[in-house]
């Protein structure tokens, strides 16, 4: 085999590999742009006012507290009262005299339901068999 021919083939293979890398990079960049556009379109703006009652996602240092372990444990703690808002989306909260700052993405409104609803029971009896005629 001729050495110049082998080196030329090797150079062509390297160029082809470089083109494949460039195409993969472009596809990855396009995918990331599309994903970012979709994500930005589906972000819900949360607006809270001072004195609103909110709930907070469990804080990381509270995650070891196992008062009610298992799947059914609520991931939300609260309610907390908003004392102050910042222009960057963080909030100063208060609960039982403790004050702390939290990112707004960790909050949701606390809906207080003071009224206890009535529970209605219905008895479901099997239907009477029809007489044969």
LUMLUMLUM-312455 format. One line per 2 residues: number of its first residue (from 1); their letters; for each residue z, x, y of N, C-alpha, C, O. Coordinates in steps of 0.1 Angstrom, whole numbers, always signed. Layout:
<nodes>
NUM	A	Z/X/Y/Z/X/Y/Z/X/Y/Z/X/Y  ...
</nodes>
This chain:
<nodes>
1	XX	+0/+9/-12/+0/+0/+0/+0/+9/+12/+7/+19/+13  -8/+5/+22/-9/+13/+34/+3/+11/+43/+8/+0/+45
3	XX	+9/+22/+48/+21/+21/+56/+19/+14/+69/+28/+7/+74  +7/+16/+75/+5/+9/+88/+4/-6/+86/+8/-14/+94
5	XX	-2/-10/+75/-3/-25/+71/+11/-30/+69/+14/-42/+73  +19/-23/+62/+33/-28/+59/+41/-29/+72/+48/-39/+73
7	XX	+40/-19/+80/+47/-20/+93/+42/-31/+102/+50/-38/+109  +29/-34/+101/+24/-45/+109/+29/-59/+104/+32/-68/+111
9	XX	+30/-60/+90/+35/-72/+84/+50/-74/+88/+54/-85/+91  +57/-63/+87/+71/-64/+91/+73/-68/+105/+82/-76/+108
11	XX	+65/-63/+114/+66/-67/+128/+63/-81/+130/+69/-88/+138  +53/-87/+123/+49/-101/+124/+61/-109/+118/+64/-120/+124
13	XX	+67/-105/+108/+79/-113/+102/+90/-113/+112/+97/-123/+114  +93/-101/+119/+104/-101/+129/+101/-110/+141/+109/-117/+146
15	XX	+88/-110/+145/+84/-119/+156/+86/-134/+152/+90/-142/+160  +82/-137/+140/+83/-151/+135/+98/-155/+134/+101/-166/+137
17	XX	+106/-146/+129/+121/-148/+129/+126/-150/+143/+135/-159/+145  +122/-143/+153/+126/-144/+166/+122/-158/+172/+130/-164/+179
19	XX	+110/-162/+168/+105/-176/+173/+114/-187/+167/+117/-197/+173  +118/-185/+154/+126/-195/+147/+140/-196/+154/+146/-207/+156
21	XX	+145/-184/+157/+158/-184/+164/+157/-191/+178/+166/-198/+181  +146/-188/+185/+145/-194/+198/+144/-210/+197/+150/-217/+204
23	XX	+136/-214/+187/+135/-229/+184/+148/-235/+181/+152/-246/+186  +156/-228/+172/+169/-233/+169/+178/-234/+181/+186/-244/+183
25	XX	+178/-224/+190/+186/-224/+202/+182/-235/+211/+190/-242/+217  +169/-238/+213/+164/-249/+221/+168/-262/+216/+173/-271/+223
27	XX	+167/-264/+203/+171/-277/+196/+186/-279/+198/+191/-290/+201  +194/-268/+197/+208/-270/+199/+212/-273/+214/+220/-282/+216
29	XX	+205/-267/+223/+207/-270/+237/+203/-284/+240/+211/-291/+248  +192/-289/+235/+188/-303/+237/+198/-313/+231/+201/-323/+238
31	XX	+203/-310/+219/+213/-319/+213/+225/-319/+221/+231/-330/+223  +230/-308/+226/+242/-308/+234/+240/-316/+247/+250/-323/+251
33	XX	+229/-315/+253/+226/-322/+266/+226/-337/+263/+232/-345/+270  +220/-342/+252/+219/-356/+249/+234/-361/+245/+237/-372/+250
35	XX	+241/-353/+238/+255/-357/+234/+264/-358/+247/+271/-368/+248  +262/-349/+256/+270/-349/+269/+266/-362/+277/+275/-368/+282
37	XX	+253/-365/+278/+249/-376/+285/+255/-389/+279/+259/-398/+287  +254/-390/+266/+260/-402/+259/+275/-403/+262/+280/-414/+265
39	XX	+282/-392/+260/+296/-392/+262/+300/-396/+277/+309/-404/+279  +293/-390/+286/+296/-393/+300/+293/-408/+304/+300/-414/+312
41	XX	+283/-414/+297/+280/-428/+300/+291/-437/+294/+293/-448/+300  +297/-433/+283/+307/-442/+276/+322/-439/+280/+331/-445/+274
43	XX	+324/-430/+290/+338/-428/+295/+342/-440/+303/+335/-445/+312  +354/-445/+300/+359/-457/+307/+369/-451/+318/+378/-443/+315
45	XX	+367/-455/+330/+376/-451/+341/+389/-459/+340/+388/-472/+339  +400/-452/+340/+413/-459/+340/+418/-458/+354/+419/-448/+360
47	XX	+423/-470/+359/+429/-470/+372/+442/-476/+371/+444/-487/+367  +452/-468/+375/+466/-472/+375/+471/-471/+389/+467/-463/+397
49	XX	+480/-480/+392/+487/-480/+406/+501/-477/+404/+507/-477/+394  +507/-473/+416/+521/-470/+416/+529/-483/+412/+525/-494/+416
51	XX	+539/-481/+404/+548/-492/+399/+542/-499/+387/+548/-509/+382  +530/-495/+382/+525/-501/+370/+533/-496/+358/+539/-485/+358
53	XX	+534/-504/+348/+541/-500/+335/+530/-495/+326/+520/-502/+324  +532/-483/+320/+522/-477/+312/+529/-472/+299/+541/-471/+299
55	XX	+521/-469/+289/+526/-463/+277/+519/-450/+276/+508/-448/+280  +526/-440/+269/+521/-427/+268/+519/-423/+253/+527/-427/+245
57	XX	+508/-416/+250/+506/-411/+237/+518/-402/+234/+522/-394/+242  +523/-402/+222/+535/-394/+218/+533/-380/+222/+522/-374/+220
59	XX	+543/-374/+229/+542/-360/+233/+543/-351/+221/+549/-355/+211  +537/-339/+222/+537/-330/+211/+551/-326/+206/+553/-325/+194
61	XX	+560/-324/+215/+574/-320/+211/+581/-331/+204/+592/-329/+198  +577/-344/+206/+583/-355/+199/+577/-357/+185/+582/-366/+178
63	XX	+567/-350/+182/+560/-353/+169/+569/-350/+157/+566/-355/+146  +579/-342/+158/+587/-338/+147/+598/-349/+145/+605/-349/+134
65	XX	+600/-357/+154/+611/-367/+154/+606/-378/+143/+596/-384/+145  +614/-379/+133/+610/-388/+121/+620/-400/+120/+626/-401/+109
67	XX	+621/-408/+130/+629/-419/+129/+623/-430/+121/+630/-437/+113  +610/-432/+122/+603/-442/+114/+590/-435/+109/+579/-437/+114
69	XX	+592/-427/+98/+580/-420/+93/+570/-429/+86/+573/-440/+82  +558/-424/+85/+548/-431/+77/+536/-435/+86/+535/-432/+98
71	XX	+527/-442/+79/+515/-446/+86/+517/-456/+97/+509/-457/+107  +527/-465/+96/+529/-476/+105/+537/-472/+118/+539/-480/+126
73	XX	+540/-459/+119/+547/-455/+131/+538/-455/+143/+526/-451/+142  +543/-461/+154/+535/-462/+166/+532/-448/+172/+542/-440/+172
75	XX	+520/-446/+177/+517/-433/+183/+520/-434/+198/+518/-424/+205  +524/-445/+203/+527/-447/+218/+541/-448/+221/+549/-455/+213
77	XX	+546/-442/+231/+560/-443/+236/+560/-450/+250/+550/-449/+257  +571/-455/+253/+572/-461/+266/+579/-474/+265/+584/-478/+255
79	XX	+579/-482/+276/+571/-482/+288/+577/-472/+298/+589/-470/+299  +568/-467/+306/+571/-458/+317/+566/-464/+330/+557/-472/+330
81	XX	+572/-461/+341/+568/-466/+354/+561/-455/+362/+566/-443/+362  +550/-457/+368/+542/-447/+376/+549/-446/+389/+551/-456/+397
83	XX	+553/-434/+393/+559/-431/+406/+549/-426/+416/+549/-430/+427  +539/-418/+411/+530/-412/+420/+517/-408/+413/+517/-405/+401
85	XX	+506/-409/+420/+493/-405/+414/+488/-393/+421/+491/-391/+433  +479/-385/+415/+473/-374/+421/+458/-376/+421/+453/-384/+413
87	XX	+451/-369/+430/+436/-371/+430/+429/-366/+418/+417/-369/+416  +436/-358/+410/+429/-352/+398/+432/-359/+385/+429/-354/+375
89	XX	+438/-371/+386/+440/-379/+374/+453/-377/+366/+454/-382/+355  +462/-370/+372/+475/-369/+366/+485/-379/+373/+483/-382/+385
91	XX	+496/-382/+366/+505/-392/+371/+519/-387/+369/+522/-381/+359  +528/-391/+378/+542/-388/+377/+549/-401/+372/+548/-411/+378
93	XX	+555/-400/+360/+561/-411/+354/+576/-410/+354/+582/-399/+355  +583/-421/+352/+597/-422/+351/+602/-431/+340/+596/-442/+339
95	XX	+612/-427/+333/+618/-435/+323/+632/-431/+321/+635/-420/+318  +641/-440/+323/+656/-438/+321/+660/-426/+329/+668/-418/+324
97	XX	+656/-424/+341/+660/-413/+350/+652/-400/+348/+654/-391/+356  +644/-399/+337/+636/-387/+335/+623/-389/+342/+616/-399/+341
99	XX	+619/-378/+349/+606/-378/+356/+597/-367/+351/+602/-356/+349  +584/-369/+348/+576/-359/+343/+561/-363/+347/+558/-374/+350
101	XX	+553/-352/+346/+538/-354/+349/+530/-355/+336/+533/-348/+326  +520/-364/+336/+512/-366/+325/+497/-368/+329/+495/-373/+340
103	XX	+488/-363/+321/+474/-365/+323/+471/-380/+321/+476/-386/+312  +462/-385/+329/+459/-399/+328/+451/-404/+316/+451/-415/+312
105	XX	+445/-394/+309/+438/-397/+296/+448/-401/+285/+444/-407/+275  +460/-398/+287/+470/-400/+276/+477/-414/+278/+486/-418/+270
107	XX	+474/-421/+289/+480/-434/+293/+472/-446/+289/+460/-445/+289  +479/-457/+287/+473/-470/+287/+483/-480/+293/+495/-478/+293
109	XX	+478/-491/+298/+486/-501/+304/+496/-507/+294/+492/-509/+282  +508/-510/+298/+518/-516/+290/+518/-531/+293/+521/-535/+304
111	XX	+514/-539/+283/+514/-554/+284/+526/-559/+279/+529/-560/+267  +535/-564/+288/+548/-570/+284/+546/-584/+280/+541/-592/+288
113	XX	+550/-588/+268/+549/-602/+264/+563/-607/+262/+569/-606/+252  +569/-613/+273/+583/-618/+272/+584/-631/+265/+595/-634/+260
115	XX	+573/-639/+263/+574/-651/+257/+572/-650/+242/+562/-643/+238  +580/-656/+234/+579/-655/+220/+571/-667/+216/+574/-678/+219
117	XX	+560/-665/+208/+551/-676/+204/+557/-684/+193/+566/-679/+185  +553/-696/+191/+557/-704/+180/+549/-701/+168/+537/-698/+169
119	XX	+555/-701/+157/+548/-698/+144/+547/-712/+137/+556/-720/+135  +534/-715/+134/+531/-727/+127/+528/-725/+113/+521/-716/+109
121	XX	+535/-733/+104/+533/-731/+90/+525/-743/+85/+527/-755/+89  +515/-741/+76/+508/-752/+70/+508/-750/+55/+507/-739/+50
123	XX	+511/-760/+48/+512/-760/+33/+498/-763/+28/+492/-773/+31  +493/-754/+20/+480/-756/+14/+482/-760/-1/+484/-752/-9
125	XX	+480/-773/-4/+481/-778/-17/+467/-778/-24/+457/-780/-17  +466/-776/-37/+453/-777/-43/+449/-791/-43/+457/-800/-43
127	XX	+436/-793/-42/+430/-807/-41/+433/-815/-54/+433/-809/-65  +435/-828/-53/+437/-836/-65/+424/-836/-73/+413/-837/-68
129	XX	+426/-835/-86/+414/-836/-94/+408/-850/-94/+415/-860/-94  +395/-851/-93/+388/-864/-92/+388/-870/-106/+385/-864/-116
131	XX	+391/-883/-106/+391/-890/-120/+376/-891/-125/+367/-894/-117  +375/-890/-138/+362/-891/-144/+358/-906/-145/+366/-914/-150
133	X	+347/-910/-140/+343/-924/-142/+330/-926/-149/+325/-937/-151
</nodes>
